[in-house]
Amino acid sequence: MKHGHRFVMVALVAGMLAVALVPLTAGSQGARAQAGGIIYVDADAAGANNGASWRHAFTDLQDALDEAEPLDQIWVAEGTYKPTRQFIDDDPRSATFQMVNGAAIFGGFDPGTGVTKFADRDWVANETILSGNIGDLDRSDDNSYHVFYHPEGTNLDGSALLDGFTIIGGNADLVDYPGGVCGGGVYNEGSSPTLGNITLVGNSAFDRGGGVYNEGSSPVLTGCLFSDNFAQVGGAIYNLDGSSPTLIDCTFSSNAVFDYGGAMFNNDHSSPVLNNCAFSGNSAFSGGGGAIYNRYGSSPKLAGCTFLDNVTLGDGGGIYNVGSSPVLTNCSFTGNSAEGSGGAVYNLSSSSSTLTNCILWGDSSPEIESLFSSPIVTYSDIQGGYVGEGNIELDPRFVEPDSGDLHLQPDSPCIDAGDNDALNLPQYDVDGDPRILDGNGDGYAVVDMGADEFKTPAIWVDIDVTPYVPSNVIKLGSPRRVPVAILSTEEFNAVAEVAPDSVYFAGAPHVGFTFVDVDNDDDEDVLLDFRARDMVDLDEDSTEATLTGETQDGVSFEGTDEVKVIP
């Protein structure tokens, strides 16, 4: 898998792949193997079209879904696929896809260029599109109501998996039909599937949830992108009736609504968990909550999230709370604006928001507005100031906020200024780097404010590849070990400083180490062994290789040496 966002998905996907898969050989024309096998889909396949292999793949995804059983996997080649199964007779716009419990659907393959193995799939380069644009391509009023439709009774659970697709063109405008005006991209009622590496773009709903509608549903979404979706409320996602999805490393960009919740609307005790999610450029035209609107006991938990340039003509440029008490930890807000009040956060009607280790700076003033509410704000950097333990009012020194870079500069007052005991403190920052670090070098590791955990610039160390053989030759794919030494110098005691288990060379982990004076200067060095076949960062054109690692105190170091690669 070439594009990240693996966090939660890895365990589930690995488990599914561990099941005994029994695909037929590429030349087979026979019926597909028993449940637990792979069903192939390729719009360009010209064989028997029975799903038994890439050559004989189904050309229609619906055919594969009709045949799928628990433990099956559906592998889909790049291209555009449109739904065909109708949930309303004689209404072509009711054509939709429907996931299956226990079946995993994977996009990103391209048999035409040799991308036929799971490990090689690339859903960015080999875009696999599931499109609701089933009619005139220049119109949307003849599109599918829902690209995926999971009504009450479908009862999907987390074993229904969709990974590596783009969902476009759903237009939920079916008035006077249950749920017909909700969830143009994905409609879930009593269903909680798993979605990974999904892009939902250009979907719309006449009422709720242009991208996704959840009612009594709590799906898991990892590495998903929501862009340019539109609805009356909840431009990207609308959660209702206790829907509490988990969203990890998701991005919400340029979604819009007429009323409330440019990206997300949480209603009626819906409290999603959001980790390392980014909200940028979302808008609520007339209501409020440029990014998120929380109502009626909806109290999401947000950790490591960023809010940039979200806007509303009402209140709450970033978040609007009504009778809701979200918990925000290590979140960063800047560039958000509200024509009303609360450029970052607006609290109304007993909304007791909790903000810890957050940065609210550069939004329209005031950053926080509260009416009949009592938010708790601690260890946070708030422009204009805010009463609370550990709060400061100092320029956070973002690297380049105008271009969306909210990393902290080395002189930021937010470094090591947070609370290590904060609720829902994320283990990793927005880049996936570990918390908690000693960012200011005073010997004490204290969490930073904001979504970024400042990492001291890497120390450059001297390394020597194959120290006893001056040619530095590495044969790609070889199981043989390649020794690499980290040399001790006057400035860097390799034996005392290096944490060996953190060291990688050309992307390979070490398979053993020892302490020895390899350069005969009376100071012991760290000598590590790596297998050439594990060096994924090298190819036949490489002329140098990089070693990375961390010291015992968590400070990064790097070293580079010339290499001669033999294919």
TORLUM-743966 format. One record per residue (C-alpha): x, y, z; residue in one letter. Coordinates in steps of 0.05 Angstrom, whole numbers, plus 32768, in hexadecimal, padded with zeros to 4 digits. Layout:
N
XYZa ...
This chain:
567
800080008000m 8023803E7FE8k 7FFA80748008h 7FF780758054g 7FBC807D8083h 7FC58036809Br 7FBB804180E6f 7F7B801A80F5v 7F747FF980B2m 7FB47FD080B6v 7F9C7F9E80EAa 7F597F9380C7l 7F767F8C8081v 7FAE7F5F8099a 7F7C7F3380BCg 7F537F2C807Dm 7F8F7F1D8053l 7FA37EE78084a 7F647EC18073v 7F727E898042a 7F667EAB7FFFl 7F5D7E7C7FC5v 7F5D7EA27F83p 7F607E7A7F43l 7F9C7E807F16t 7F9F7EB97EE4a 7F8E7E8B7EA9g 7F537E687ECAs 7F0E7E717EADq 7EEA7E477EE0g 7EB97E5F7F15a 7ED47E887F4Er 7EF17E647F8Aa 7ECA7E597FCBq 7EBC7E8F7FFEa 7EFC7EAC801Ag 7F187EB97FD5g 7F247EF67FA9i 7EF17F107F79i 7F107F3B7F42y 7EF07F787F20v 7F0D7F9C7EE5d 7EE47FC77EB6a 7F157FB57E7Dd 7F167F6A7E87a 7F077F437E47a 7F067EFB7E5Fg 7ECD7ED27E7Ba 7EB97F0A7EABn 7EAB7EDB7EE5n 7ED87EFC7F19g 7F087EC17F1Da 7F477EE87F0As 7F5E7F2A7EEFw 7F587F0F7EA8r 7F127EF67EB4h 7EFD7F2D7EE4a 7EB67F477EEBf 7EAF7F8A7EC8t 7E787FA27EF7d 7E837FAA7F42l 7E3B7F977F4Fq 7E477F527F33d 7E7E7F477F66a 7E537F627F9Fl 7E1B7F327F8Bd 7E4B7EF87F91e 7E717F0E7FCFa 7E6C7EE6800Fe 7E8C7EEF8053p 7ED97EEB8051l 7EDA7EFC8007d 7F047F357FECq 7EF27F5D7FAEi 7F2E7F7B7F8Aw 7F1B7FB37F5Av 7F477FCF7F22a 7F4C80197F13e 7F1380377EECg 7ECC80517EF7t 7E9480247F10y 7E4B80387F17k 7E1480187F40p 7DDE7FF07F1Dt 7DB37FD07F53r 7D747FF97F61q 7D527FFD7FA5f 7D14801C7F85i 7CF57FF87F49d 7CF380227F0Ad 7D1E80597F28d 7D6380567F08p 7D7D808B7F38r 7D74805A7F71s 7DAE80317F55a 7DE080277F8Et 7E187FFB7FA9f 7E127FD67FEBq 7E4A7FB98014m 7E497F728031v 7E5C7F5C8077n 7E9C7F368079g 7EB17F4B8033a 7EEA7F7B8025a 7EEB7FA67FE7i 7F2E7FC27FD1f 7F3E7FF37F99g 7F7F800C7F7Bg 7F947FD37F4Ef 7FA87FD97F04d 7FB37F977EE0p 7FC37FBE7EA1g 80047FD77EC0t 80137F9A7EEAg 7FF67FB37F2Cv 7FD37F727F3Et 7FEC7F637F84k 7FCF7F7E7FC4f 80117F9B7FDCa 80197FC37F9Bd 7FD47FE27F97r 7FD3802E7F94d 7F8F804F7F9Aw 7FAC80947F88v 7FD080817F48a 7F9B804D7F36n 7F5C80737F49e 7F2180467F50t 7EE1806E7F4Bi 7E9B805B7F63l 7E6F808E7F41s 7E2780A27F4Bg 7E2880C87F09n 7DFF80947EE5i 7DDB80C27EB4g 7DF081007E8Dd 7E37810E7EA4l 7E2A81597EA1d 7DEE81567ED1r 7DE581417F19s 7D99813D7F1Cd 7D9B80F87EFDd 7DD280DC7F2An 7DCA80A37F5Cs 7DAA80B87F9Dy 7DDF80927FC4h 7E1E80737FA9v 7E1B80437FE5f 7DD980378007y 7DD580118049h 7D8F801A8063p 7D717FFF80A4e 7D777FB380A4g 7DB97FB1807Et 7DDD7FAC80C1n 7E247FB380A9l 7E5B7FAC80DCd 7EA67FBA80DAg 7EB47F7C80B1s 7E967F9F8075a 7ED37FC28059l 7EDD7FF48020l 7F24800C8013d 7F4680347FDCg 7F0D80547FB5f 7EF280977F9Et 7EA780A17FA8i 7E8980D87F7Ei 7E4880F37F62g 7E1480DC7F94g 7DD9810C7F97n 7DA780FD7FCFa 7D6A81257FBAd 7D3480F07FBEl 7CFE81167FE4v 7CC680F08008d 7CEF80B0800Dy 7D0F8099804Fp 7D5680B3804Eg 7D5180C88006g 7D6C810D8014v 7DA880F6803Ec 7DEC80D8802Eg 7DFC80E37FE5g 7E3D80BC7FEAg 7E2E80898020v 7DED807E8047y 7DF280568088n 7DB6804780B4e 7DC7801580EAg 7E07800280C4s 7E4F800D80D9s 7E7E7FF780A1p 7EC98004809Dt 7EE38037806Al 7F2C8042805Cg 7F50806F802An 7F0E8086800Ci 7F0680C97FE8t 7EC080E57FE8l 7EBC811F7FB8v 7E8381457F97g 7E4A81217FBAn 7E0B81477FD1s 7DCC81407FFAa 7D8D816A7FF8f 7D8C81678044d 7DC18142806Dr 7E0781278061g 7E1F8134801Bg 7E5781018022g 7E4080D28059v 7E0180CC8082y 7E0280A280C2n 7DC4809380EBe 7DCF80658126g 7E1080538103s 7E5980568119s 7E86804580DFp 7ED2804880E3v 7EF3807680AFl 7F3F807980A7t 7F6780A48076g 7F2980BE8053c 7F2280FF802Dl 7EE181278029f 7EE2815E7FF6s 7EAF818A7FD3d 7E7281677FF0n 7E33818F7FFCf 7DF3818B8025a 7DC181B5804Bq 7DE4819F808Cv 7E2281758096g 7E46817F8054g 7E748143805Aa 7E55811A8093i 7E14811C80BAy 7E0F80F280F9n 7DCC80E5811Bl 7DAE80BB8153d 7DEC80A98179g 7E18809F813Cs 7E6080A28155s 7E8F8090811Cp 7EDA808C8125t 7F0280B780F5l 7F4E80B280F2i 7F7B80DB80C5d 7F4180F5809Bc 7F4081378075t 7F038164806Af 7F0F81998035s 7EE081CA8012s 7E9F81AA8028n 7E6481D9802Fa 7E1D81DF8049v 7DE582128047f 7DDA820F8092d 7E0481EA80C7y 7E4381C080C8g 7E6B81CD8089g 7E90818B8091a 7E6C816680C9m 7E2A816A80EFf 7E238140812En 7DDC813B8148n 7DB681188181d 7DEE80FB81ABh 7E1C80EC8171s 7E6380EF818Bs 7E9780DA8158p 7EE180D08168v 7F1080F7813Bl 7F5B80ED813Dn 7F8C81158112n 7F56813080E4c 7F5C817080BBa 7F2481A180ABf 7F3481D88078s 7F0C8206804Dg 7EC881EB8062n 7E8D821C8065s 7E4882258083a 7E25825D805Df 7DEB82728089s 7DEC824A80CAg 7E2C823B80F0g 7E65820B80FBg 7E92821580BFg 7EB181D180CDa 7E8881AD8103i 7E4481B78122y 7E3281908162n 7DEB818E817Dr 7DC1816D81B3y 7DF3814881DEg 7E25813A81A6s 7E6A813C81C5s 7EA081248195p 7EE7811881AAk 7F1B8139817El 7F66812E8186a 7F9D814A815Ag 7F6D816B812Ac 7F7881AB8102t 7F4681E080EDf 7F5D820F80B6l 7F378244808Fd 7EF1822B809En 7EBB82608099v 7E73826F80AAt 7E4482AA80A3l 7E28829580E7g 7E4D82828127d 7E8682528132g 7EB8825580F9g 7ED682138110g 7EA481F2813Fi 7E5E82048156y 7E4381E08194n 7DFA81E081ACv 7DEE81B881EBg 7E2C819081DBs 7E6F818781FEs 7EA6817081CFp 7EEC816181E9v 7F25817E81C1l 7F6D816B81CFt 7FAA818581A9n 7F8181A58172c 7F9781E2814As 7F6A8219812Ef 7F7F82528100t 7F60827A80C8g 7F19826780DAn 7EE4829E80D8s 7E9D82AA80EEa 7E7382E580D7e 7E5182DF811Bg 7E7D82CB8155s 7EAE8295816Bg 7EE182928133g 7EFA824F814Da 7EC48235817Cv 7E7D824B818Ey 7E59822E81CAn 7E0F823581D8l 7DDC82188208s 7E0581F4823Es 7E3C81DD8210s 7E7781CB823Ds 7EAE81C2820Bs 7EF281AB8225t 7F3081C48201l 7F7581AE8218t 7FB881B981F6n 7F9781DE81BDc 7FAC821A8193i 7F77824D817Dl 7F9A82858159w 7F8D82AF811Bg 7F4282A28118d 7F0D82D98118s 7F0382F7815Ds 7EF182E0818Fp 7F11829C8189e 7EDE827E81B9i 7E98829881C5e 7E6B827881FAs 7E228288820Bl 7E0382638245f 7E3E82338242s 7E7C8225826Cs 7EB5820A8242p 7EF481F28264i 7F3382098242v 7F7881F7825Et 7FC081F48246y 7FAC82168205s 7FC5825181DCd 7F89827F81D0i 7F8E82C181AAq 7F6C82F681D4g 7F7982CC8212g 7F4D829C8238y 7F48828D8282v 7F6182478293g 7F9B822182B1e 7FD982218286g 7FBB824E824Fn 7FE8827F822Ai 7FDD82B681F7e 801B82B681CAl 802582AF817Fd 802B82638176p 805D826D813Er 803E823F810Bf 806E823180D1v 8041824B8099e 7FF8825080AEp 7FE38274806Dd 7FF682368046s 7FDB8205807Ag 801C81F2809Cd 800B81F280E6l 804B81D280FEh 806E81F78136l 80AE821E812Bq 80E88211815Cp 80DA82508183d 808F8242818Cs 8076824F81D4p 8048821381CAc 808181E181CDi 808081BA820Fd 804881E68228a 800F81B4822Bg 7FF28184825Ed 800A813C825Dn 7FCB81268282d 7F9A8142824Fa 7F5C8119823El 7F6480F081FFn 7FAC810681F6l 7FC080EA81B1p 7FFB80BB81AFq 801180D8816Dy 800E811D814Fd 7FEF8133810Dv 802B811880E6d 802C80D5810Ag 806880E98133d 806780D2817Cp 805380FC81B7r 806C810F81EBi 80B0812D81DAl 80E0815C81FDd 80DB819281C8g 80FF81C981EDn 8139819E8205g 813181AC824Fd 813481628261g 80E9815B826Dy 80B9813F8239a 807A81698238v 804481678202v 803E81A381D4d 800081CB81C8m 7FDF81C18185g 7FDB81888153a 802681878145d 805A816B8176e 809981928168f 80D281648158k 8119817C8162t 813D817D811Ep 8163813E8110a 81AB81378125i 81DA812580ECw 820780EA80FCv 824180CA80D8d 8233808580BCi 825D80528095d 823C801F8068v 82627FDD8065t 829A7FFA808Fp 82C97FC08082y 82BD7FC08036v 82C880058016p 829D7FF77FD8s 825B80017FFEn 82397FCF7FD0v 81F17FBB7FDDi 81CF7F857FB3k 81847F917FB0l 81597F587FC6g 81917F327FE7s 81847F11802Ap 81CC7F20803Fr 81DA7F518077r 81F77F96806Av 821D7FB480A4p 82167FFF80B2v 823B802380E9a 82258061810Fi 826680828122l 827680A28164s 829380E88161t 82A5811F8192e 825E813A818Be 823880F88189f 824480BA81B4n 822180868189a 8224804F81BEv 8204807B81F4a 81D480A181C8e 81B780718194v 8176804B81A1a 8185800F8173p 813D7FF8816Ad 812C803C814Bs 816080368114v 814E802A80CBy 817C802A808Ff 815E8036804Aa 811A80248068g 81337FE28086a 81327FD180D0p 81717FB580EEh 81787F6B80FCv 81AF7F71812Fg 81E27FA1814Df 82227FA38175t 82537FD68191f 82977FD78171v 82CD8009815Ed 82C880048112v 82F380418102d 832B80348134n 832580768159d 831F8056819Ed 82D4806681A2d 82A1802F819Ae 826E80378162d 822A80178157v 822D7FE28120l 81EA7FCB8106l 81D77F9680D2d 81A07F9F809Ef 81867F708069r 818C7F8A8022a 81497F6D800Fr 81277F9A8043d 81447FDB8028m 81057FF48007v 8120803B7FFEd 815580247FCCl 815180167F82d 8183800A7F4Ce 818E80557F42d 819D80647F8Bs 81E280817F9At 81DA808F7FE4e 81B28074801Ea 81988093805Et 8197807880A4l 8164809380D6t 815880888120g 814E80A88163e 817880B381A0t 8166809781E4q 814580DA81F2d 811A80D881B3g 814381088188v 814580F5813Fs 818680EB811Af 819980DD80D2e 81D680C880ACg 81E580BD8062t 821B8097803Dd 822980867FF5e 821580417FDBv 821E80187F9Dk 81DE7FF37F8Dv 81DE7FB37F65i 81997F9D7F4Ap 
